[in-house]
Amino acid sequence: MLLGIDVGGTFTDAVAIADSRVLETVKVPTTHENLLIGILAALDHIVAHCSRPISRVALSTTWVTNAVVEDKLDAVELLVMAGPGLNLEGLLPTQPCFLTGYVDHRGIQVQSPDGAELQRRILQQDGAVYAVSGKFSVRNPEAEQQVSAWLKAHRQPEHVTLGGKLSGSLNFLRRTNGAYFNAAVWRRFKAFEAAIRQALLARKITAPLVILKADGGTMPLTAAVESPVEAIFTGPAASVMGIQALTDCRKTMVSLDVGGTTTDLALWQDGQPLLAAGGAFVEHYPTAVRAFQLLSVGVGGDSEVRLVDEKVVVGPLRRGPAMANGGKAPTLSDAMIVLGEASFGSPELAKAAMEQLPLPGLTIREKAEAVLQAAALQVVAAIRQMLLREESKPVYRVAEITQPVILTLEGIIGVGGAAAPIARRAAALLGAACVLPKHGEVANAIGAAVSRPTLEINLRADTVTGRYSVGELGIEAALPLNVRTVAAVTDFAKQLLCQRAAELKMGQGESEVVSLESFPVVKGFNRSGWIYQCRMQLTPGVLMRLEEA
């Protein structure tokens, strides 16, 4: 039996799945003051109603996401080795400490970090969290590793993030931003991990423990502790994977995951969710974290409703729960309760919330309908923005110019506790179909439960220098003599990927080549060798589609 747990900002959901069927679901309030209480309540309900042994526990959470939204990030000492030719001033989330030492584009360390400079410039005391990022570190991690070793010897840091290990692809700026945010959420993620482990230990659950990543795959929780930046995007990724398990559409669709604070939109083409080009953005800063192409709108069940220039506006402010649950301001959920679109809390308090809205001449139900229409219009505006952004993105191939992508929206998929009334109204405004999957209210927990393990490596092999590197593994070593052709490079990349998967106890799974490039090296008008770049991954997807779909 697969157990999925989604720790959200408002609710903690859990679901049990076996034989391609949902056996049991539960939704309990998230206990922010002590996560353990809410997690245990969800676990106890599942265990009480399902007697089968648990084979895997999979997690998703917005707990780390909320740290970014609420500006509860830790202070990070960011150490950067930019080398010549690049000015990062004003492009990073914090003022970095620029260090000497750098690696060139071929992976050769031109200048080593200076120990005396480190002693003089790194002022943080013991227990700090650090992020270290060097240009071209994915081709030779030695400089980053030297700085990390010095920190551990002289500053006893609580945590050090190395940019080159977060992503094996080029783009120094994205890696550096990713390293910063990884370190900034590390302590918060450790607290989340401790609460989960304590809950499972208390209930004597010993099944393997994994967490969903931003690209929709899972990884062991022990490995995720070193790259918690992935957890910033697990909530939206979970809803996408849940939709894959619950539906079987092959159209151009937009999915809405309507939560308590935000609505997360994802774009689908031919039944597949689109990935963000280059990586995800955190607080408007580009990172190298592979993630789905998403757009968040500040419209959720707990969003405050107010009038601006005599127009109804929903969100993005949130002033606590709905008035039906004892809150102090009218919310979208109060409007849903009045119209019978939701059934929790006090209906009388929900009516009182609508009465507060200064909309003369309208009945309470008409006020509630005006609120839902306003929310739907805000979501529709975001959908149109997402479609326009996709159609307007830069093109690089002749085929993309002669055959431009024109997206015709065919449907809206709604998941999340407050999705149905918003998705129906948004679909009507756009003239599209509306799909509301069964169990969509716990789609995030379902997505976590059924997602496959994924892992990616980027291998760069240089037959001239006889060296290879894999940024994610922190490897730069001699290239085996038998790895000199495209086929041999592909086999070698698969071997390294499988070895890493075995170390993480992820199983073998199916692997696929994401990209493979080869470049001849020319000296004196003669080709002297080749440079190969191979990106390989364990294939993402869902372990099963649910029969209810």
C-alpha positions as CSV (number, residue, x, y, z in Angstrom):
1,M,0.0,0.0,0.0
2,L,1.3,3.5,-0.9
3,L,0.8,6.3,1.6
4,G,0.9,9.9,0.4
5,I,1.0,12.9,2.8
6,D,0.7,16.5,1.7
7,V,1.5,19.1,4.4
8,G,-0.1,22.3,3.2
9,G,-0.5,25.8,4.6
10,T,-4.1,25.2,5.6
11,F,-4.7,21.4,5.6
12,T,-2.6,18.2,5.9
13,D,-3.9,15.5,3.6
14,A,-3.2,11.8,3.5
15,V,-4.3,9.1,1.1
16,A,-3.8,5.3,0.9
17,I,-3.6,3.7,-2.5
18,A,-3.4,0.0,-3.6
19,D,-4.4,-2.0,-6.7
20,S,-4.8,1.3,-8.6
21,R,-7.6,2.4,-6.2
22,V,-7.9,5.0,-3.5
23,L,-8.6,3.1,-0.3
24,E,-8.9,6.0,2.1
25,T,-8.4,9.8,2.3
26,V,-8.3,12.3,5.1
27,K,-8.0,16.1,5.5
28,V,-7.0,17.6,8.8
29,P,-5.9,21.2,9.8
30,T,-2.2,21.8,9.6
31,T,-0.9,22.6,13.1
32,H,1.7,25.3,12.4
33,E,2.8,25.5,16.0
34,N,3.6,21.8,16.0
35,L,3.6,20.0,12.7
36,L,3.7,16.6,14.4
37,I,0.1,17.0,15.8
38,G,-1.5,17.3,12.4
39,I,0.7,14.7,10.7
40,L,-0.1,12.2,13.5
41,A,-3.8,12.9,13.2
42,A,-3.7,12.1,9.4
43,L,-1.6,9.0,10.0
44,D,-3.9,7.7,12.7
45,H,-7.0,8.0,10.4
46,I,-5.3,6.1,7.6
47,V,-4.0,3.3,9.8
48,A,-7.4,2.9,11.5
49,H,-9.1,2.4,8.2
50,C,-6.5,0.5,6.2
51,S,-5.0,-2.7,7.6
52,R,-2.6,-3.4,4.6
53,P,1.2,-3.0,5.2
54,I,2.7,0.3,4.0
55,S,5.3,-0.2,1.2
56,R,6.2,3.5,0.7
57,V,5.6,6.8,2.3
58,A,5.7,9.8,0.0
59,L,5.5,13.5,1.0
60,S,4.8,16.8,-0.6
61,T,4.6,20.1,1.3
62,T,4.2,23.9,1.0
63,W,5.9,24.2,4.4
64,V,9.1,25.4,2.7
65,T,7.3,27.4,0.1
66,N,5.6,29.4,2.8
67,A,9.0,30.3,4.2
68,V,9.8,32.1,0.9
69,V,6.3,33.7,0.7
70,E,6.4,34.9,4.3
71,D,10.1,36.0,4.1
72,K,11.2,33.6,6.8
73,L,14.5,32.7,5.1
74,D,17.7,32.2,7.1
75,A,20.6,34.6,6.6
76,V,23.1,33.0,4.2
77,E,26.8,33.8,3.7
78,L,27.1,33.5,-0.1
79,L,30.6,32.9,-1.4
80,V,31.1,33.4,-5.1
81,M,34.0,32.6,-7.4
82,A,33.0,34.4,-10.6
83,G,36.4,34.6,-12.4
84,P,36.9,37.2,-15.1
85,G,34.3,38.5,-17.5
86,L,31.1,38.4,-15.5
87,N,29.5,41.0,-13.3
88,L,26.9,39.7,-10.9
89,E,26.3,42.9,-9.0
90,G,22.6,43.4,-8.3
91,L,21.6,40.0,-9.8
92,L,21.7,37.9,-6.6
93,P,19.3,37.7,-3.7
94,T,22.0,38.9,-1.3
95,Q,25.3,40.7,-1.4
96,P,27.9,38.0,-1.9
97,C,31.5,37.7,-0.8
98,F,33.5,37.5,-4.0
99,L,36.6,35.3,-3.8
100,T,39.5,34.7,-6.0
101,G,40.0,31.3,-7.7
102,Y,38.2,30.1,-10.8
103,V,37.8,27.3,-13.3
104,D,37.9,27.9,-17.1
105,H,35.4,26.6,-19.6
106,R,37.4,23.4,-20.2
107,G,37.3,22.5,-16.6
108,I,40.9,23.5,-15.8
109,Q,41.4,25.2,-12.5
110,V,43.3,28.4,-13.4
111,Q,43.5,29.8,-9.9
112,S,43.0,28.1,-6.6
113,P,41.1,29.8,-3.7
114,D,43.4,31.7,-1.3
115,G,43.3,30.5,2.3
116,A,44.5,33.8,3.7
117,E,41.8,35.6,1.8
118,L,39.2,33.2,3.3
119,Q,40.5,33.8,6.8
120,R,40.4,37.6,6.2
121,R,37.0,37.9,4.5
122,I,34.7,35.2,5.8
123,L,33.4,36.8,9.0
124,Q,30.5,34.5,9.9
125,Q,31.0,32.6,13.1
126,D,30.4,28.9,13.9
127,G,26.9,27.5,13.1
128,A,26.2,29.7,10.1
129,V,24.8,28.4,6.8
130,Y,26.9,29.0,3.7
131,A,26.4,28.7,-0.1
132,V,29.5,28.4,-2.4
133,S,29.2,28.8,-6.1
134,G,31.9,28.9,-8.8
135,K,31.7,29.5,-12.5
136,F,32.2,26.3,-14.5
137,S,32.1,24.3,-11.3
138,V,30.0,21.7,-13.1
139,R,33.1,20.9,-15.2
140,N,35.5,20.8,-12.2
141,P,34.2,21.1,-8.7
142,E,37.6,21.3,-7.1
143,A,37.5,25.1,-6.2
144,E,34.1,24.8,-4.5
145,Q,35.2,21.7,-2.7
146,Q,38.4,23.5,-1.4
147,V,36.3,26.4,0.0
148,S,33.9,23.9,1.6
149,A,36.8,22.0,3.2
150,W,38.2,25.2,4.6
151,L,34.9,26.3,6.1
152,K,34.4,22.9,7.8
153,A,37.9,23.1,9.2
154,H,37.8,26.7,10.4
155,R,34.2,27.8,10.8
156,Q,32.3,24.6,11.8
157,P,29.2,25.6,9.6
158,E,25.8,24.1,10.3
159,H,25.4,23.6,6.5
160,V,27.2,24.3,3.2
161,T,25.5,24.2,-0.2
162,L,27.7,23.7,-3.3
163,G,26.2,25.2,-6.4
164,G,27.8,22.7,-8.7
165,K,26.1,19.7,-7.0
166,L,22.6,21.2,-7.2
167,S,22.6,21.2,-11.0
168,G,25.0,19.7,-13.6
169,S,23.9,22.1,-16.4
170,L,25.6,25.4,-17.3
171,N,24.2,28.8,-16.2
172,F,26.3,30.2,-13.4
173,L,23.7,32.7,-12.3
174,R,20.9,30.1,-12.0
175,R,23.2,27.8,-10.0
176,T,24.3,30.6,-7.7
177,N,20.7,31.7,-6.9
178,G,19.7,28.0,-6.4
179,A,22.6,27.5,-3.9
180,Y,21.5,30.6,-2.0
181,F,17.9,29.6,-1.6
182,N,18.9,26.0,-0.8
183,A,20.9,27.2,2.2
184,A,18.3,29.7,3.2
185,V,15.5,27.0,3.6
186,W,17.8,24.3,5.0
187,R,17.0,24.7,8.7
188,R,13.2,24.9,8.0
189,F,13.4,21.7,5.9
190,K,15.3,20.0,8.7
191,A,12.5,20.8,11.1
192,F,10.0,19.4,8.7
193,E,12.0,16.2,8.2
194,A,12.3,15.8,12.0
195,A,8.6,16.1,12.4
196,I,7.9,13.5,9.7
197,R,10.4,11.0,11.1
198,Q,9.1,11.5,14.6
199,A,5.5,10.8,13.5
200,L,6.4,7.7,11.6
201,L,8.6,6.4,14.5
202,A,5.7,7.0,16.9
203,R,3.4,4.9,14.8
204,K,6.1,2.3,14.0
205,I,6.0,2.8,10.3
206,T,9.3,1.7,8.8
207,A,8.5,1.9,5.0
208,P,10.9,3.8,2.7
209,L,10.4,7.5,3.0
210,V,10.5,9.8,-0.1
211,I,9.6,13.3,-1.0
212,L,8.4,14.8,-4.3
213,K,10.7,17.0,-6.3
214,A,9.9,20.1,-8.4
215,D,10.1,18.0,-11.6
216,G,7.4,15.6,-10.4
217,G,9.8,12.8,-9.4
218,T,10.5,11.5,-5.9
219,M,13.8,11.2,-4.1
220,P,14.7,9.7,-0.7
221,L,14.2,12.1,2.2
222,T,17.7,11.6,3.3
223,A,19.0,12.9,0.0
224,A,16.5,15.8,-0.1
225,V,18.0,17.2,3.1
226,E,21.0,18.2,1.1
227,S,18.9,19.9,-1.6
228,P,15.8,21.3,0.1
229,V,15.4,24.0,-2.6
230,E,13.5,21.2,-4.5
231,A,10.9,21.3,-1.7
232,I,10.0,24.9,-2.5
233,F,8.1,23.5,-5.5
234,T,6.8,20.2,-4.3
235,G,3.2,21.4,-3.6
236,P,2.5,22.5,-7.2
237,A,4.4,19.5,-8.6
238,A,2.2,17.2,-6.5
239,S,-1.0,18.5,-7.9
240,V,0.4,18.0,-11.5
241,M,1.3,14.4,-10.8
242,G,-2.0,13.8,-9.0
243,I,-3.8,15.0,-12.2
244,Q,-1.7,12.6,-14.3
245,A,-2.9,9.8,-12.1
246,L,-6.5,10.9,-12.0
247,T,-7.2,11.9,-15.6
248,D,-6.3,10.7,-19.1
249,C,-6.8,13.8,-21.3
250,R,-4.8,14.4,-24.4
251,K,-5.7,18.0,-25.0
252,T,-4.4,21.5,-24.4
253,M,-5.5,22.2,-20.9
254,V,-4.8,24.4,-17.9
255,S,-5.0,22.9,-14.4
256,L,-6.0,24.9,-11.4
257,D,-4.9,23.8,-7.9
258,V,-7.0,26.0,-5.6
259,G,-5.6,26.1,-2.1
260,G,-6.1,28.3,0.9
261,T,-3.8,31.1,-0.2
262,T,-3.1,30.7,-3.9
263,T,-4.2,29.1,-7.1
264,D,-1.4,27.4,-9.0
265,L,-1.8,27.1,-12.7
266,A,0.0,24.5,-14.9
267,L,-0.1,24.3,-18.7
268,W,-0.6,21.0,-20.5
269,Q,-0.1,20.0,-24.1
270,D,-1.0,16.6,-25.6
271,G,-1.6,15.3,-22.1
272,Q,1.8,16.3,-20.7
273,P,2.6,19.1,-18.3
274,L,5.2,21.6,-19.7
275,L,8.5,22.2,-17.9
276,A,9.9,25.7,-17.2
277,A,12.6,26.5,-19.7
278,G,16.0,26.8,-17.9
279,G,14.5,26.2,-14.4
280,A,12.1,27.7,-11.9
281,F,12.1,31.2,-10.5
282,V,12.2,31.9,-6.7
283,E,11.2,35.4,-5.7
284,H,11.8,36.6,-9.3
285,Y,15.3,35.1,-9.3
286,P,16.1,32.4,-11.9
287,T,17.4,29.1,-10.5
288,A,18.5,25.9,-12.2
289,V,15.9,23.8,-10.3
290,R,13.9,21.7,-12.9
291,A,10.3,22.4,-12.3
292,F,6.9,22.5,-14.1
293,Q,5.9,25.7,-15.9
294,L,3.6,27.2,-13.3
295,L,1.9,30.5,-12.5
296,S,0.6,31.3,-9.0
297,V,-2.3,33.7,-8.4
298,G,-3.1,35.2,-5.0
299,V,-6.6,33.7,-5.0
300,G,-7.5,31.0,-2.5
301,G,-10.2,29.9,-0.1
302,D,-8.9,32.1,2.7
303,S,-8.2,35.1,0.5
304,E,-9.7,38.3,1.8
305,V,-12.6,39.9,-0.2
306,R,-12.7,43.7,-0.4
307,L,-13.8,46.5,-2.7
308,V,-11.3,48.5,-4.7
309,D,-12.8,51.4,-6.7
310,E,-16.2,49.9,-6.2
311,K,-15.1,46.6,-7.7
312,V,-14.9,43.3,-5.9
313,V,-11.3,42.1,-5.5
314,V,-10.3,38.6,-4.1
315,G,-6.8,38.4,-2.5
316,P,-3.9,38.4,-2.6
317,L,-4.2,39.4,1.1
318,R,-5.0,36.7,3.7
319,R,-6.0,37.7,7.2
320,G,-6.5,34.3,8.7
321,P,-9.3,31.8,8.2
322,A,-12.8,32.4,6.7
323,M,-15.3,34.2,9.0
324,A,-17.2,30.9,8.9
325,N,-14.3,29.4,10.9
326,G,-13.9,32.4,13.2
327,G,-11.9,34.7,11.0
328,K,-12.1,38.5,11.0
329,A,-12.6,39.3,7.3
330,P,-14.9,38.1,4.5
331,T,-13.2,35.4,2.3
332,L,-13.8,33.5,-0.9
333,S,-14.7,30.4,1.3
334,D,-17.5,32.4,3.0
335,A,-19.0,33.1,-0.5
336,M,-18.8,29.4,-1.4
337,I,-20.5,28.4,1.8
338,V,-23.4,30.9,1.2
339,L,-23.9,29.4,-2.3
340,G,-23.7,25.8,-1.1
341,E,-20.4,25.3,-2.9
342,A,-18.6,24.4,0.4
343,S,-19.9,22.9,3.6
344,F,-17.7,23.7,6.6
345,G,-17.8,26.2,9.5
346,S,-20.8,28.2,10.4
347,P,-23.3,29.1,7.6
348,E,-24.6,32.0,9.7
349,L,-21.1,33.5,10.1
350,A,-20.5,33.1,6.3
351,K,-23.8,35.1,5.7
352,A,-22.6,37.8,8.1
353,A,-19.4,38.0,6.1
354,M,-21.2,38.7,2.9
355,E,-23.4,41.2,4.6
356,Q,-20.3,43.2,5.4
357,L,-19.6,43.8,1.7
358,P,-20.8,47.3,0.7
359,L,-22.7,46.2,-2.4
360,P,-26.0,48.1,-2.2
361,G,-29.0,46.6,-3.9
362,L,-27.7,43.0,-3.9
363,T,-29.0,40.1,-1.8
364,I,-26.6,38.0,0.3
365,R,-26.5,35.3,-2.4
366,E,-26.0,37.8,-5.2
367,K,-23.0,39.3,-3.2
368,A,-21.6,35.8,-2.9
369,E,-22.0,35.2,-6.6
370,A,-20.3,38.5,-7.3
371,V,-17.3,37.3,-5.2
372,L,-17.0,34.0,-7.1
373,Q,-17.3,35.7,-10.4
374,A,-14.5,38.2,-9.4
375,A,-12.3,35.3,-8.4
376,A,-12.9,33.5,-11.6
377,L,-12.1,36.6,-13.7
378,Q,-8.8,37.0,-11.9
379,V,-7.9,33.4,-12.6
380,V,-9.0,33.7,-16.2
381,A,-6.7,36.8,-16.6
382,A,-3.8,34.6,-15.3
383,I,-4.7,31.8,-17.7
384,R,-4.6,34.2,-20.7
385,Q,-1.3,35.6,-19.4
386,M,0.2,32.0,-19.3
387,L,-1.0,31.1,-22.8
388,L,0.3,34.4,-24.2
389,R,3.7,33.9,-22.5
390,E,4.0,30.4,-24.0
391,E,3.1,31.6,-27.5
392,S,5.5,34.6,-27.2
393,K,8.6,32.7,-26.0
394,P,11.7,33.0,-28.2
395,V,12.2,30.5,-31.0
396,Y,15.5,29.1,-32.1
397,R,14.7,26.7,-35.0
398,V,13.4,27.2,-38.5
399,A,10.5,24.8,-37.8
400,E,9.4,26.9,-34.9
401,I,9.2,30.0,-37.2
402,T,7.5,28.3,-40.1
403,Q,5.1,26.3,-37.8
404,P,4.5,28.6,-34.8
405,V,2.7,27.2,-31.7
406,I,-0.9,28.5,-31.5
407,L,-2.5,27.3,-28.3
408,T,-6.3,26.7,-28.3
409,L,-7.4,26.0,-24.8
410,E,-9.8,23.0,-24.7
411,G,-10.4,22.5,-21.0
412,I,-9.8,23.4,-17.4
413,I,-8.9,20.8,-14.8
414,G,-9.7,21.7,-11.2
415,V,-8.2,20.2,-8.1
416,G,-7.9,21.3,-4.5
417,G,-10.5,21.8,-1.8
418,A,-11.9,25.0,-3.3
419,A,-11.5,24.2,-7.0
420,A,-14.9,23.2,-8.3
421,P,-16.8,26.6,-8.2
422,I,-13.7,28.5,-9.5
423,A,-12.9,26.0,-12.3
424,R,-16.5,25.8,-13.5
425,R,-16.9,29.6,-13.7
426,A,-13.4,30.0,-15.3
427,A,-14.2,27.4,-17.9
428,A,-17.5,29.0,-18.8
429,L,-15.8,32.4,-19.2
430,L,-13.3,30.8,-21.6
431,G,-15.7,28.6,-23.4
432,A,-13.8,25.5,-22.4
433,A,-14.7,22.2,-20.9
434,C,-14.4,21.7,-17.1
435,V,-12.9,18.5,-15.6
436,L,-13.2,17.8,-11.9
437,P,-11.5,14.5,-11.1
438,K,-12.8,12.3,-8.4
439,H,-10.6,12.7,-5.3
440,G,-9.3,16.0,-6.7
441,E,-9.6,17.6,-3.3
442,V,-6.6,15.5,-2.2
443,A,-4.8,15.4,-5.6
444,N,-1.5,16.6,-4.0
445,A,-1.3,13.6,-1.6
446,I,-2.2,11.3,-4.5
447,G,0.5,12.8,-6.7
448,A,3.1,12.3,-4.0
449,A,1.9,8.7,-3.5
450,V,2.1,7.5,-7.1
451,S,5.1,9.5,-8.5
452,R,8.1,7.5,-9.8
453,P,11.6,8.1,-8.5
454,T,13.6,10.3,-10.7
455,L,17.3,11.3,-10.9
456,E,19.3,13.3,-13.4
457,I,23.0,13.6,-14.2
458,N,24.9,15.7,-16.8
459,L,28.0,14.0,-18.1
460,R,30.7,16.0,-19.9
461,A,33.5,13.9,-21.5
462,D,36.5,15.5,-23.2
463,T,38.6,13.0,-25.2
464,V,41.4,15.6,-25.8
465,T,42.1,16.2,-22.1
466,G,41.1,12.7,-21.2
467,R,38.8,13.9,-18.4
468,Y,35.1,13.8,-17.6
469,S,32.9,15.5,-15.1
470,V,29.4,15.1,-13.5
471,G,28.4,18.2,-11.6
472,E,25.6,16.5,-9.6
473,L,28.1,13.9,-8.3
474,G,30.9,16.3,-7.7
475,I,33.2,14.3,-10.0
476,E,36.0,15.4,-12.2
477,A,38.2,12.4,-13.1
478,A,40.1,10.5,-15.8
479,L,37.9,9.4,-18.7
480,P,38.1,5.6,-19.2
481,L,40.0,4.7,-22.4
482,N,37.0,2.8,-23.9
483,V,34.7,5.9,-23.7
484,R,35.4,7.7,-27.0
485,T,32.3,7.3,-29.0
486,V,28.7,8.5,-28.8
487,A,27.5,5.0,-27.9
488,A,30.2,4.5,-25.3
489,V,29.4,7.9,-23.7
490,T,25.7,7.0,-23.5
491,D,26.5,3.7,-21.9
492,F,28.9,5.4,-19.4
493,A,26.3,8.0,-18.4
494,K,23.7,5.2,-17.8
495,Q,26.2,3.3,-15.7
496,L,26.9,6.4,-13.5
497,L,23.2,7.1,-13.2
498,C,22.4,3.6,-12.1
499,Q,25.3,3.6,-9.6
500,R,23.9,6.8,-8.1
501,A,20.4,5.5,-8.0
502,A,21.6,2.4,-6.2
503,E,23.5,4.5,-3.6
504,L,20.3,6.4,-2.9
505,K,18.3,3.2,-2.8
506,M,16.0,4.5,-5.5
507,G,15.9,1.3,-7.6
508,Q,16.9,1.2,-11.3
509,G,13.7,2.3,-13.1
510,E,13.7,3.2,-16.7
511,S,16.4,5.6,-18.0
512,E,16.3,7.9,-21.0
513,V,18.6,10.3,-22.7
514,V,17.3,13.8,-22.4
515,S,19.9,15.4,-24.6
516,L,23.2,14.4,-26.3
517,E,25.6,16.7,-28.0
518,S,29.0,16.2,-29.5
519,F,31.5,18.9,-30.5
520,P,34.8,18.3,-32.5
521,V,38.0,19.9,-31.1
522,V,40.1,21.3,-33.9
523,K,43.8,22.1,-33.7
524,G,46.0,23.1,-36.7
525,F,43.1,22.4,-39.1
526,N,42.8,18.8,-37.9
527,R,40.3,17.3,-35.5
528,S,42.1,16.2,-32.3
529,G,39.1,14.8,-30.4
530,W,35.6,15.3,-29.2
531,I,33.7,16.9,-26.4
532,Y,30.5,15.0,-25.5
533,Q,27.7,16.3,-23.3
534,C,25.0,13.8,-22.2
535,R,22.0,14.5,-19.9
536,M,20.4,11.3,-18.7
537,Q,17.6,10.7,-16.3
538,L,15.4,8.1,-14.7
539,T,12.1,8.6,-16.6
540,P,9.5,10.6,-14.6
541,G,5.8,9.7,-14.5
542,V,3.3,7.9,-12.3
543,L,3.5,4.4,-11.0
544,M,-0.1,3.8,-11.9
545,R,-3.3,5.5,-13.1
546,L,-6.2,5.2,-10.7
547,E,-9.2,3.2,-11.8
548,E,-11.6,5.9,-10.8
549,A,-10.2,8.0,-13.6
